[in-house]
Amino acid sequence: MASVSGDKKESELKLYSHWRSSCSFRVRIALNLKGLKYEYKAVNLLKGEQYSPEFTKLNPIGYVPVLVDGDLVLSDSFAILLYLEEKYPHHHPLLPQDLHKKSINFQAANIVSSSIQPFQNLATLKYIKENVSPDEQQQLAFSKHHTEKGFVALERLLKDYAGRFATGDEVFLADLFLAPQIHLAIKTFKVDMTQFPVLSRLNGAYNEIPAFQDAMPEKQPDTPLTSAS
């Protein structure tokens, strides 16, 4: 259970999450930034709990995250983030008022969500393992290739907009997508981040923000490190 204060409606929020899911990571950051209390509902992707009848009633495609807010059940991290922004616009806004900067945030977020993350999720890697090659190194190389390709695009996109954060000196939507992706690139795919000075600098800034750090995979209740302690 997240220990951030909130009103009665906020306390009804439930987040179905997996500690290592970058999509869930994005939503955890947003909830932390907005100061919203929520109940963490762990879904063990390695055990296939996302395909259980209980979970597929919430999300038929079998992906995390899923946000439950009273009678509303919402899946897909992008949709969840926009919903939270609409419902709680004054709790740390996730989008700038400037239309140009807003469009850059959407573009950066979309590069991550459509051109990087789909090439590294468990379903994709499982398909490659079963139908292309069982070699884990080849699977990681596949994901690393698409990560670096996306990072090249992001580096070029953000070089004229980045301040302390992706589109200036305030945390916005793009940052919520970038932070988990950079973390995964470093920890799992061993990407050489010296190729990406803008993204590396942003990552350093993210590491200084409690809302980001508290959302880290290693700090979630279902991480194996926590379970083993």
C-alpha positions in Angstrom: 0.0 0.0 0.0 1.4 3.4 -1.0 1.8 5.6 2.0 1.0 8.9 0.4 -1.9 10.9 1.8 -5.1 11.4 -0.2 -8.8 12.0 0.1 -11.5 9.4 0.2 -11.8 9.1 -3.6 -8.1 8.8 -4.0 -7.9 6.0 -1.4 -10.1 3.9 -3.8 -7.3 3.8 -6.4 -5.8 0.4 -7.0 -2.9 -0.2 -9.3 -2.3 -3.7 -10.7 1.5 -3.6 -11.3 4.6 -5.7 -11.7 7.8 -4.5 -10.1 9.8 -4.7 -13.3 7.2 -3.4 -15.8 8.4 -0.1 -17.3 4.7 0.7 -18.1 3.7 0.2 -14.5 6.8 2.3 -13.4 5.5 5.3 -15.4 2.2 5.2 -13.6 3.8 4.8 -10.2 5.8 7.9 -10.8 2.7 9.9 -11.8 0.8 8.7 -8.7 3.7 9.7 -6.5 4.1 13.1 -8.2 0.4 13.8 -7.8 0.5 12.7 -4.2 -2.3 10.1 -4.7 -2.8 7.3 -2.3 -3.2 3.9 -3.9 -3.2 0.2 -3.2 -0.5 -1.8 -4.9 -1.8 -5.1 -6.4 1.1 -7.2 -7.5 0.7 -9.3 -10.7 3.4 -11.9 -11.2 4.1 -11.8 -14.9 6.7 -14.6 -14.7 4.0 -16.9 -13.2 1.5 -15.9 -15.9 -0.9 -14.3 -13.4 -1.7 -11.7 -16.1 -3.6 -14.4 -18.0 -5.7 -15.6 -15.1 -9.5 -15.3 -15.4 -9.4 -12.8 -12.6 -7.0 -10.5 -14.3 -8.3 -10.8 -17.8 -11.6 -9.6 -16.6 -9.8 -6.3 -15.8 -7.7 -6.3 -19.0 -8.5 -8.9 -21.7 -5.2 -8.4 -23.4 -3.4 -9.5 -20.2 -1.0 -6.5 -19.7 -0.1 -4.4 -16.7 -0.7 -1.8 -15.5 -4.4 -1.6 -14.7 -5.9 1.2 -12.6 -9.1 0.7 -10.7 -10.8 3.9 -9.6 -14.1 3.0 -8.0 -16.2 1.6 -10.8 -13.7 2.6 -13.5 -11.2 0.0 -14.8 -8.6 1.4 -17.0 -5.6 -0.2 -18.7 -2.7 1.0 -20.8 -0.3 3.4 -19.1 -0.8 6.2 -21.6 -4.6 6.2 -21.1 -4.1 5.9 -17.3 -1.7 8.9 -17.2 -4.0 11.1 -19.3 -7.0 10.1 -17.0 -5.1 11.0 -13.9 -4.1 14.3 -15.5 -7.7 15.1 -16.4 -9.1 14.1 -13.0 -6.3 15.7 -10.9 -5.1 18.6 -13.0 -3.8 20.6 -10.1 -1.9 17.8 -8.5 1.4 18.4 -10.2 0.3 18.9 -13.9 1.9 16.3 -16.2 1.5 18.5 -19.3 2.7 22.1 -20.0 0.3 24.8 -21.0 2.5 25.7 -24.0 1.1 23.8 -27.0 4.5 23.3 -28.7 6.0 21.8 -25.5 2.9 19.7 -25.0 3.3 18.2 -28.5 7.0 17.4 -27.8 5.9 15.6 -24.6 3.4 13.5 -26.6 6.0 12.8 -29.3 8.7 11.7 -26.8 6.2 9.5 -24.9 5.0 7.9 -28.1 8.5 7.0 -29.2 9.0 5.2 -25.9 5.6 3.5 -25.9 5.4 2.5 -29.5 8.9 2.3 -30.9 10.9 0.9 -27.9 8.9 -0.8 -25.2 6.9 -3.2 -27.4 10.2 -4.8 -28.5 11.2 -5.7 -25.0 8.1 -6.9 -23.3 7.8 -10.4 -22.1 5.2 -11.5 -24.7 7.6 -10.4 -27.5 10.6 -12.0 -26.0 8.6 -15.2 -25.4 7.6 -15.3 -29.0 11.2 -14.8 -30.2 12.4 -17.6 -27.8 9.7 -20.1 -29.1 9.7 -19.2 -32.8 13.0 -17.6 -33.7 15.8 -18.5 -31.3 16.1 -19.8 -27.7 19.4 -17.9 -27.3 18.8 -15.4 -24.6 21.7 -13.2 -25.8 20.0 -12.9 -29.2 16.8 -11.9 -27.5 18.5 -9.2 -25.5 20.4 -8.0 -28.6 17.1 -7.6 -30.3 15.7 -5.5 -27.5 18.9 -3.5 -27.1 18.9 -2.7 -30.8 15.4 -1.2 -30.7 16.2 0.6 -27.5 19.3 2.3 -29.0 17.4 3.1 -32.2 14.7 4.9 -30.1 17.3 6.7 -28.0 18.9 8.1 -31.1 15.6 9.6 -32.0 14.9 10.9 -28.5 18.3 12.5 -28.3 17.7 14.4 -31.5 14.2 15.3 -30.6 15.0 16.7 -27.1 18.4 18.4 -27.7 16.7 21.8 -28.4 14.1 21.5 -25.7 15.7 19.8 -22.6 16.5 21.8 -19.6 16.9 20.1 -16.3 14.2 17.7 -17.6 13.0 16.6 -21.0 11.2 19.8 -22.1 12.5 22.4 -19.6 13.0 22.7 -15.9 9.7 21.0 -14.8 8.8 17.4 -14.8 6.2 16.5 -17.4 4.8 13.5 -19.3 7.9 12.8 -21.4 10.0 12.4 -18.2 7.6 9.7 -16.9 8.2 7.7 -20.0 12.0 8.3 -20.2 13.0 7.5 -16.7 11.8 3.8 -16.7 13.2 3.2 -20.2 16.6 4.6 -19.3 16.7 2.6 -16.1 15.9 -0.6 -18.0 18.4 0.2 -20.7 21.2 0.5 -18.2 20.2 -2.3 -15.8 19.0 -5.0 -18.3 20.3 -4.2 -21.8 23.7 -2.7 -20.7 23.3 0.2 -23.2 26.3 2.5 -23.3 24.7 5.7 -22.3 27.8 7.8 -23.2 26.2 7.8 -26.7 23.3 9.7 -25.3 24.5 12.7 -23.3 21.1 14.4 -23.1 19.4 11.3 -21.9 22.2 10.6 -19.4 21.9 14.1 -18.0 18.2 13.7 -17.6 18.7 10.4 -15.9 20.9 12.1 -13.3 18.1 14.5 -12.6 15.5 11.8 -12.2 17.7 10.1 -9.6 17.4 13.1 -7.4 13.6 13.2 -7.2 11.9 11.1 -4.5 8.7 10.5 -6.6 10.9 8.8 -9.2 13.1 7.0 -6.7 10.1 5.6 -4.7 8.7 4.2 -8.0 11.8 2.3 -8.8 11.4 -1.4 -9.5 13.8 -2.3 -6.6 11.5 -0.5 -4.1 8.2 -2.3 -4.9 6.6 -4.8 -2.6 6.8 -7.6 -5.1 10.5 -7.2 -6.1 12.4 -10.4 -5.3 14.9 -8.3 -3.4 12.2 -7.1 -1.0 10.6 -10.6 -0.8 14.0 -12.1 0.1 14.7 -9.6 2.9 
